[in-house]
């Protein structure tokens, strides 16, 4: 665990982490704010632009609709609109009905000035069927007027609802509910004055009307809405807008809407408007404009820059994490080294004390008993062997750490080297009751190796097998061939190694907490270095209490005859105790 002292020692790392995090956070926040601001501005601009489009679109449509109605009404010559001139009116409307098929019904209405309610008389024009025998006008069958029985009252209501009846040449109104017709209609009124336009200019009250009923889908022409939208879109494109807006004209029908024309596919209408109520024009008509994409393009950039910010933060954190780990590792190694220095003096002193004590005894000549002399001599030898092994390991480690260890690889018989090493080792442990079983393959494996290094590696493994043997006294050494590798296996039945320790025991100076014997924690690190220098690898299998099996895997050189022969199976050739 970390103490406050450790924390103080690495304060710069903590400060750097905090600074990086803070800076990244501030950057991301600034980015988010600036992106939001840009987005809001862009959105506002876009909407204002769309609003302008919509306004000009609606204004243009209004002008066209009224102008056309005016044009139709004027084609029925105004001076003729008198009750006594009905035949002339019949001819004029017959001509107009042919010219303007988009007009659904033509009406003429007569009344006394300012007395519409009392004197209202509405006539509906009935076109003549195509019949050659019927009276003709300009080559067309002549239509006639009938009393507009059903529509007279609604027409009067509609006319009375027009605000400025006296001054407007063409008025428009719409009264769907009061009309008898199932579908709503647009009506255009054209006031008629006794004495024509002069009377109108003198602000006299009208004495009659020409009324036209039309439908949004076919008026002024069936293609009108599409043409209007196309014209408008073209104009918008010419204005160099960043994106082509999308347009639609539709009729609201209850909650639903029927599209009359559209340019592009309108998914989410941003802006919608109809005619002003005062215009009295198609109140269910809707003009809609939306940008090309519902998604604002700045969103993409915003997302990207925020993502980049977050990536930078993540990278900074990873960097700090890695530094933190490196510092921790360094700290662990420092700890291991200091433990090593503490135990090395102890490790050197113990055998030296024994050697010195038994040497003194022998030197003093006080021990005469030949058996004792032999025993003390043996102890001195064992302790010196341990000391030698220890010093060899320390020297080896220092060479390895400085990178000056050179290996002399020579072709030789691996089995012989293993057998020799085991034989030498056997003598020193026999007295403690250990048995070492050796299994070698036939034919013996030939390899290229540094005999001294391999011997040292094997001795380290054997000495560990003895030191961590617990109460077991059996050790097995096997050499076998696995495909193109030679494998030296050292197996003991001692205290074993916990799974969590198995990877770490190869780290220099590391000692498992379960290690019962004295030691410096460098033996296995040296074995691993030696084996890796030979192009091989070391592995361990173990279960606590059931012993450990170390495997040294060394690559074999490719022999001409071996390349074709199948893998040779290992067979025991010698077994000795
Ligand atoms: P040392 O034995 O001097 O501590 P080593 O590098 O040889 O150092 O071994 C590292 C650790 O691995 C030992 O401390 C011990 O915990 C564990 N170890 C090594 N060999 C064995 C074994 N045969 N059985 C059980 N534990 C072992």
Boltz pocket constraint, residues with backbone or C-beta under 6 A from the ligand:
constraints:
  - pocket:
      binder: B
      contacts: [[A, 460], [A, 461], [A, 464], [A, 465], [A, 468], [A, 492], [A, 494], [A, 495], [A, 496], [A, 497], [A, 505], [A, 506], [A, 507], [A, 510], [A, 511], [A, 512], [A, 513], [A, 514], [A, 515], [A, 516], [A, 517], [A, 518], [A, 519], [A, 520], [A, 521], [A, 522], [A, 523], [A, 524], [A, 525], [A, 547], [A, 548]]
      max_distance: 6.0
